[in-house]
Amino acid sequence: MSAVIPTCDRPDLVLESLDSVAAQTRLPDEVVVVDNGKTPLTLTQDGPFPLRLTRAFPRFGVAQARNLGAVMATGDYVSFLDDDDRWDSAYLEEVERTILESGADVVLGRLRDLRDQRPLAGKQAAFGDPPELLRLLLRRNPGAVGSSVTVARPALLGTSGYDPRLTTGQDKAIIIDLLQLDASVARAERAWVDYRVESTGERQTETRKLRQGKLRFLWKYWRQMTWRIRLGNIGQLVRIQADALGARWR
């Protein structure tokens, strides 16, 4: 199992992420760090696992950084971790247990707030068979983020990868693409991601990117959506725009 960490100009935070990987009860077979920051990252090689640091083009983008890391990885499965999040010490052990029990191509971990360890509201949705999960992903995000997704590498390489055109929703989009190729998905109920709700630096949830990403997601999956799901996504866009206008006038 490989761990892939994309990072961009957050050297202190990525070290915390790597510390959480080093503390795993089931260590990864390798860690691939893809650096696309303006300032090159320096890492030592004294961890408890093989560590590869790859320099990508500055501001290459998190989607392309994940794709590059997945191509470079050698494990049968790839677990992604963002540079500002952490894994609970049993995360990879629980993911591996779920893979062995279910044979799933994709495993989702669970999200809790890094500060107070409380499960994130709205990100714990249960799901059943692939058609049900597909409808759920088209409508909302049940907890697929950059740090909670583990994918069978051959299945991932059978897609076009994380979509760099989506400035948000890339993580649930890759699962949608995999589901449309008949991949199976399971939840690792005790695999916790300590998710940094507030972070430093540029955020994908910045209003312009959020609006752009939602619009592109709607356009990309329009044909797979029912009219009810389409209207729900359009309603989200309207709320994002209204919130932005309200903030401008306050």
Contacts in CASP RR format, 6 or more apart in sequence:
PFRMAT RR
TARGET T0000
AUTHOR 0000-0000-0000
METHOD contacts of the structure
MODEL  1
MSAVIPTCDRPDLVLESLDSVAAQTRLPDEVVVVDNGKTPLTLTQDGPFP
LRLTRAFPRFGVAQARNLGAVMATGDYVSFLDDDDRWDSAYLEEVERTIL
ESGADVVLGRLRDLRDQRPLAGKQAAFGDPPELLRLLLRRNPGAVGSSVT
VARPALLGTSGYDPRLTTGQDKAIIIDLLQLDASVARAERAWVDYRVEST
GERQTETRKLRQGKLRFLWKYWRQMTWRIRLGNIGQLVRIQADALGARWR
1 26 0 8 1.000
1 28 0 8 1.000
1 29 0 8 1.000
1 75 0 8 1.000
1 76 0 8 1.000
1 77 0 8 1.000
1 78 0 8 1.000
1 79 0 8 1.000
1 92 0 8 1.000
1 95 0 8 1.000
1 96 0 8 1.000
1 150 0 8 1.000
2 28 0 8 1.000
2 29 0 8 1.000
2 30 0 8 1.000
2 31 0 8 1.000
2 32 0 8 1.000
2 73 0 8 1.000
2 74 0 8 1.000
2 75 0 8 1.000
2 77 0 8 1.000
2 78 0 8 1.000
2 79 0 8 1.000
2 153 0 8 1.000
3 21 0 8 1.000
3 28 0 8 1.000
3 30 0 8 1.000
3 31 0 8 1.000
3 32 0 8 1.000
3 78 0 8 1.000
3 79 0 8 1.000
3 80 0 8 1.000
3 81 0 8 1.000
3 92 0 8 1.000
4 31 0 8 1.000
4 32 0 8 1.000
4 33 0 8 1.000
4 34 0 8 1.000
4 66 0 8 1.000
4 69 0 8 1.000
4 70 0 8 1.000
4 73 0 8 1.000
4 78 0 8 1.000
4 79 0 8 1.000
4 80 0 8 1.000
4 81 0 8 1.000
5 14 0 8 1.000
5 17 0 8 1.000
5 18 0 8 1.000
5 21 0 8 1.000
5 31 0 8 1.000
5 32 0 8 1.000
5 33 0 8 1.000
5 34 0 8 1.000
5 80 0 8 1.000
5 81 0 8 1.000
5 82 0 8 1.000
5 83 0 8 1.000
6 33 0 8 1.000
6 34 0 8 1.000
6 36 0 8 1.000
6 61 0 8 1.000
6 62 0 8 1.000
6 65 0 8 1.000
6 66 0 8 1.000
6 69 0 8 1.000
6 80 0 8 1.000
6 82 0 8 1.000
6 83 0 8 1.000
7 14 0 8 1.000
7 33 0 8 1.000
7 34 0 8 1.000
7 35 0 8 1.000
7 36 0 8 1.000
7 37 0 8 1.000
7 41 0 8 1.000
7 65 0 8 1.000
7 83 0 8 1.000
8 35 0 8 1.000
8 36 0 8 1.000
8 37 0 8 1.000
8 59 0 8 1.000
8 61 0 8 1.000
8 62 0 8 1.000
8 65 0 8 1.000
8 83 0 8 1.000
9 37 0 8 1.000
9 38 0 8 1.000
9 39 0 8 1.000
9 201 0 8 1.000
10 83 0 8 1.000
10 84 0 8 1.000
10 200 0 8 1.000
10 201 0 8 1.000
11 39 0 8 1.000
11 41 0 8 1.000
11 42 0 8 1.000
13 83 0 8 1.000
13 84 0 8 1.000
13 196 0 8 1.000
13 199 0 8 1.000
13 200 0 8 1.000
14 33 0 8 1.000
14 41 0 8 1.000
14 83 0 8 1.000
14 84 0 8 1.000
16 86 0 8 1.000
17 81 0 8 1.000
17 82 0 8 1.000
17 83 0 8 1.000
17 84 0 8 1.000
17 85 0 8 1.000
17 86 0 8 1.000
18 31 0 8 1.000
18 33 0 8 1.000
18 43 0 8 1.000
18 51 0 8 1.000
19 86 0 8 1.000
20 81 0 8 1.000
20 86 0 8 1.000
20 87 0 8 1.000
20 88 0 8 1.000
20 89 0 8 1.000
20 194 0 8 1.000
21 27 0 8 1.000
21 28 0 8 1.000
21 31 0 8 1.000
21 49 0 8 1.000
21 81 0 8 1.000
21 87 0 8 1.000
22 47 0 8 1.000
22 48 0 8 1.000
22 49 0 8 1.000
23 89 0 8 1.000
24 87 0 8 1.000
24 89 0 8 1.000
24 90 0 8 1.000
24 91 0 8 1.000
24 92 0 8 1.000
24 93 0 8 1.000
25 89 0 8 1.000
25 90 0 8 1.000
25 92 0 8 1.000
25 93 0 8 1.000
26 90 0 8 1.000
26 92 0 8 1.000
26 93 0 8 1.000
26 96 0 8 1.000
27 48 0 8 1.000
27 49 0 8 1.000
27 92 0 8 1.000
28 49 0 8 1.000
28 79 0 8 1.000
28 92 0 8 1.000
29 49 0 8 1.000
29 50 0 8 1.000
29 74 0 8 1.000
29 75 0 8 1.000
30 49 0 8 1.000
30 50 0 8 1.000
30 51 0 8 1.000
30 52 0 8 1.000
30 73 0 8 1.000
30 74 0 8 1.000
30 75 0 8 1.000
31 49 0 8 1.000
31 50 0 8 1.000
31 51 0 8 1.000
31 52 0 8 1.000
32 52 0 8 1.000
32 54 0 8 1.000
32 69 0 8 1.000
32 72 0 8 1.000
32 73 0 8 1.000
33 41 0 8 1.000
33 43 0 8 1.000
33 51 0 8 1.000
33 52 0 8 1.000
33 53 0 8 1.000
33 54 0 8 1.000
34 54 0 8 1.000
34 56 0 8 1.000
34 60 0 8 1.000
34 65 0 8 1.000
34 66 0 8 1.000
34 68 0 8 1.000
34 69 0 8 1.000
34 72 0 8 1.000
35 41 0 8 1.000
35 53 0 8 1.000
35 54 0 8 1.000
35 55 0 8 1.000
35 56 0 8 1.000
36 56 0 8 1.000
36 57 0 8 1.000
36 58 0 8 1.000
36 59 0 8 1.000
36 60 0 8 1.000
36 61 0 8 1.000
36 62 0 8 1.000
36 64 0 8 1.000
36 65 0 8 1.000
37 58 0 8 1.000
37 59 0 8 1.000
38 58 0 8 1.000
38 59 0 8 1.000
40 55 0 8 1.000
41 53 0 8 1.000
41 55 0 8 1.000
43 51 0 8 1.000
43 53 0 8 1.000
45 51 0 8 1.000
52 72 0 8 1.000
54 68 0 8 1.000
54 69 0 8 1.000
54 72 0 8 1.000
56 64 0 8 1.000
56 65 0 8 1.000
56 68 0 8 1.000
60 68 0 8 1.000
61 164 0 8 1.000
62 82 0 8 1.000
62 162 0 8 1.000
62 170 0 8 1.000
62 204 0 8 1.000
63 161 0 8 1.000
63 162 0 8 1.000
63 163 0 8 1.000
63 164 0 8 1.000
63 166 0 8 1.000
63 170 0 8 1.000
64 162 0 8 1.000
64 164 0 8 1.000
66 80 0 8 1.000
66 146 0 8 1.000
66 162 0 8 1.000
67 161 0 8 1.000
67 162 0 8 1.000
69 78 0 8 1.000
70 78 0 8 1.000
70 151 0 8 1.000
70 153 0 8 1.000
70 156 0 8 1.000
70 157 0 8 1.000
70 161 0 8 1.000
71 157 0 8 1.000
73 153 0 8 1.000
75 153 0 8 1.000
76 152 0 8 1.000
76 153 0 8 1.000
76 154 0 8 1.000
77 95 0 8 1.000
77 99 0 8 1.000
77 107 0 8 1.000
77 150 0 8 1.000
77 151 0 8 1.000
77 152 0 8 1.000
77 153 0 8 1.000
78 150 0 8 1.000
78 151 0 8 1.000
78 153 0 8 1.000
78 156 0 8 1.000
79 91 0 8 1.000
79 92 0 8 1.000
79 95 0 8 1.000
79 149 0 8 1.000
79 150 0 8 1.000
80 146 0 8 1.000
80 147 0 8 1.000
80 149 0 8 1.000
80 150 0 8 1.000
80 151 0 8 1.000
81 87 0 8 1.000
81 146 0 8 1.000
81 147 0 8 1.000
82 145 0 8 1.000
82 146 0 8 1.000
82 147 0 8 1.000
84 196 0 8 1.000
84 199 0 8 1.000
84 200 0 8 1.000
85 114 0 8 1.000
85 145 0 8 1.000
85 146 0 8 1.000
85 147 0 8 1.000
85 193 0 8 1.000
85 194 0 8 1.000
85 195 0 8 1.000
85 196 0 8 1.000
86 114 0 8 1.000
86 193 0 8 1.000
86 194 0 8 1.000
87 147 0 8 1.000
87 191 0 8 1.000
87 192 0 8 1.000
87 193 0 8 1.000
87 194 0 8 1.000
88 191 0 8 1.000
88 192 0 8 1.000
88 193 0 8 1.000
88 194 0 8 1.000
90 190 0 8 1.000
90 191 0 8 1.000
90 192 0 8 1.000
91 109 0 8 1.000
91 191 0 8 1.000
91 192 0 8 1.000
91 193 0 8 1.000
92 191 0 8 1.000
94 109 0 8 1.000
94 188 0 8 1.000
94 189 0 8 1.000
94 190 0 8 1.000
94 191 0 8 1.000
95 107 0 8 1.000
95 109 0 8 1.000
95 150 0 8 1.000
95 188 0 8 1.000
95 191 0 8 1.000
97 188 0 8 1.000
98 104 0 8 1.000
98 107 0 8 1.000
98 186 0 8 1.000
98 187 0 8 1.000
98 188 0 8 1.000
98 189 0 8 1.000
98 191 0 8 1.000
99 107 0 8 1.000
99 150 0 8 1.000
99 186 0 8 1.000
102 184 0 8 1.000
102 186 0 8 1.000
103 184 0 8 1.000
103 186 0 8 1.000
104 184 0 8 1.000
104 185 0 8 1.000
104 186 0 8 1.000
105 151 0 8 1.000
105 152 0 8 1.000
105 155 0 8 1.000
105 178 0 8 1.000
105 183 0 8 1.000
105 184 0 8 1.000
105 185 0 8 1.000
106 149 0 8 1.000
106 150 0 8 1.000
106 151 0 8 1.000
106 152 0 8 1.000
106 155 0 8 1.000
106 175 0 8 1.000
106 178 0 8 1.000
106 183 0 8 1.000
106 184 0 8 1.000
106 185 0 8 1.000
106 186 0 8 1.000
107 149 0 8 1.000
107 150 0 8 1.000
107 185 0 8 1.000
107 186 0 8 1.000
107 187 0 8 1.000
107 188 0 8 1.000
107 191 0 8 1.000
108 142 0 8 1.000
108 143 0 8 1.000
108 144 0 8 1.000
108 148 0 8 1.000
108 149 0 8 1.000
108 150 0 8 1.000
108 175 0 8 1.000
108 185 0 8 1.000
108 186 0 8 1.000
108 187 0 8 1.000
108 188 0 8 1.000
109 143 0 8 1.000
109 148 0 8 1.000
109 149 0 8 1.000
109 150 0 8 1.000
109 187 0 8 1.000
109 188 0 8 1.000
109 191 0 8 1.000
109 192 0 8 1.000
109 193 0 8 1.000
110 119 0 8 1.000
110 123 0 8 1.000
110 124 0 8 1.000
110 143 0 8 1.000
110 148 0 8 1.000
110 187 0 8 1.000
110 188 0 8 1.000
110 189 0 8 1.000
110 190 0 8 1.000
110 191 0 8 1.000
110 192 0 8 1.000
110 193 0 8 1.000
111 119 0 8 1.000
111 120 0 8 1.000
111 123 0 8 1.000
111 124 0 8 1.000
111 143 0 8 1.000
111 145 0 8 1.000
111 148 0 8 1.000
111 192 0 8 1.000
111 193 0 8 1.000
111 195 0 8 1.000
112 118 0 8 1.000
112 119 0 8 1.000
112 120 0 8 1.000
112 192 0 8 1.000
112 193 0 8 1.000
112 194 0 8 1.000
112 195 0 8 1.000
113 119 0 8 1.000
113 120 0 8 1.000
113 194 0 8 1.000
113 195 0 8 1.000
113 197 0 8 1.000
114 194 0 8 1.000
114 195 0 8 1.000
114 196 0 8 1.000
114 197 0 8 1.000
115 197 0 8 1.000
117 194 0 8 1.000
120 143 0 8 1.000
120 195 0 8 1.000
120 197 0 8 1.000
122 140 0 8 1.000
122 143 0 8 1.000
123 141 0 8 1.000
123 142 0 8 1.000
123 143 0 8 1.000
123 145 0 8 1.000
124 142 0 8 1.000
124 143 0 8 1.000
125 136 0 8 1.000
125 140 0 8 1.000
125 142 0 8 1.000
125 143 0 8 1.000
126 142 0 8 1.000
126 187 0 8 1.000
127 133 0 8 1.000
127 136 0 8 1.000
127 142 0 8 1.000
127 185 0 8 1.000
127 187 0 8 1.000
130 179 0 8 1.000
130 182 0 8 1.000
130 184 0 8 1.000
130 185 0 8 1.000
133 142 0 8 1.000
133 175 0 8 1.000
133 179 0 8 1.000
133 185 0 8 1.000
134 176 0 8 1.000
134 179 0 8 1.000
134 180 0 8 1.000
134 224 0 8 1.000
135 226 0 8 1.000
135 229 0 8 1.000
136 142 0 8 1.000
137 144 0 8 1.000
137 172 0 8 1.000
137 175 0 8 1.000
137 176 0 8 1.000
137 179 0 8 1.000
138 176 0 8 1.000
138 221 0 8 1.000
138 224 0 8 1.000
138 225 0 8 1.000
138 229 0 8 1.000
138 233 0 8 1.000
139 229 0 8 1.000
139 232 0 8 1.000
139 233 0 8 1.000
141 169 0 8 1.000
141 171 0 8 1.000
141 172 0 8 1.000
142 172 0 8 1.000
143 172 0 8 1.000
144 171 0 8 1.000
144 172 0 8 1.000
144 175 0 8 1.000
145 171 0 8 1.000
145 193 0 8 1.000
145 195 0 8 1.000
146 170 0 8 1.000
146 171 0 8 1.000
147 193 0 8 1.000
147 195 0 8 1.000
148 171 0 8 1.000
148 191 0 8 1.000
148 193 0 8 1.000
148 195 0 8 1.000
149 171 0 8 1.000
149 174 0 8 1.000
149 175 0 8 1.000
150 188 0 8 1.000
151 174 0 8 1.000
151 178 0 8 1.000
152 183 0 8 1.000
155 178 0 8 1.000
155 181 0 8 1.000
155 183 0 8 1.000
156 174 0 8 1.000
156 178 0 8 1.000
158 181 0 8 1.000
159 174 0 8 1.000
159 177 0 8 1.000
159 178 0 8 1.000
159 181 0 8 1.000
160 177 0 8 1.000
161 174 0 8 1.000
161 177 0 8 1.000
162 170 0 8 1.000
162 171 0 8 1.000
162 173 0 8 1.000
162 174 0 8 1.000
163 170 0 8 1.000
163 173 0 8 1.000
163 174 0 8 1.000
163 220 0 8 1.000
164 170 0 8 1.000
165 216 0 8 1.000
165 220 0 8 1.000
166 173 0 8 1.000
166 213 0 8 1.000
166 216 0 8 1.000
166 217 0 8 1.000
166 220 0 8 1.000
167 204 0 8 1.000
167 209 0 8 1.000
167 210 0 8 1.000
167 212 0 8 1.000
167 213 0 8 1.000
167 216 0 8 1.000
168 204 0 8 1.000
168 205 0 8 1.000
168 209 0 8 1.000
168 210 0 8 1.000
168 212 0 8 1.000
168 213 0 8 1.000
168 214 0 8 1.000
168 217 0 8 1.000
169 213 0 8 1.000
169 217 0 8 1.000
173 217 0 8 1.000
173 220 0 8 1.000
173 221 0 8 1.000
175 185 0 8 1.000
176 221 0 8 1.000
176 224 0 8 1.000
178 185 0 8 1.000
179 185 0 8 1.000
180 224 0 8 1.000
203 209 0 8 1.000
204 210 0 8 1.000
207 240 0 8 1.000
207 243 0 8 1.000
207 244 0 8 1.000
207 247 0 8 1.000
210 240 0 8 1.000
211 237 0 8 1.000
211 240 0 8 1.000
211 241 0 8 1.000
211 244 0 8 1.000
214 233 0 8 1.000
214 236 0 8 1.000
214 237 0 8 1.000
214 240 0 8 1.000
215 237 0 8 1.000
217 233 0 8 1.000
218 225 0 8 1.000
218 230 0 8 1.000
218 233 0 8 1.000
218 234 0 8 1.000
218 237 0 8 1.000
222 230 0 8 1.000
225 233 0 8 1.000
END
